[in-house]
């Protein structure tokens, strides 16, 4: 049952794909009821009601088959070169060091190098104090995604995808990397903090369903990071197939 208030969030679950439309409270206007009926017909759709208005939030739908996720994650690691392996291992080791209180430029550089070597020279423009403050906020237990992302993106050279990689290395059980290939696997290509919050939340829900297991011998050994590898590999395989065809 729906209830209307100043802030109202509706999340459509998988059952809505079967055509189930929740009861609409009689206090809703006819226009709102029509809008909700339309929006509820879309899978994985979110609506946020703010003082009578609404914001149509992102829709995610996993495009790879659920049954192939584990194989895709393994293929992603196997196809990567030794250099990529070394960078990723080092990044997650640096993330663990940050989580334990080592908020250093060296740890930040190690994670950033994993995703973008060209960004490294921008980091030295940040003071040690600013780096420490940003990493301390990002590593704090219970910090909101928005607060952590905003703190990291205040650093020179850190954009949204790089900030997501830093959070992923620090908290691999909570965050994954915002990457164009993983976004393709979810049918999206939009980048802003609100989008990342929705993206990370959706991926966590997938991982929590037990669709894929952690790869215990690999860096970032969580189901969430294995899912990220699987989606990345799915996108890469599609790109390779398009080239061959």
BELFEN-V517509 format. One line per field, one symbol per residue. ss: DSSP state (H for helix, E for strand, C for the rest). Layout:
ss = ???
//
This chain:
ss = CCCCCCEEEEECCHHHHHCCCCCCCCCCCHHHHHHHHHHHCCCCCEEEEECCEEEECCCCCCCCCHHHHHHHHHHHHHHCCHHHHHHHHHHHHHHHHHHCCCCCHHHHHHHHHHHCHHHHHHHCCCCHHHHHHHHHHHHCCCCCHHHHHHHHHCCCCCCHHHHHHHHHHHCCCCCCCCCHHHHHHCCCCCCCHHHHHHHHHHHHHHHHCCCCCCCCCCCCCCHHHHHHHHHHHHHHHHHHHHHHC
//
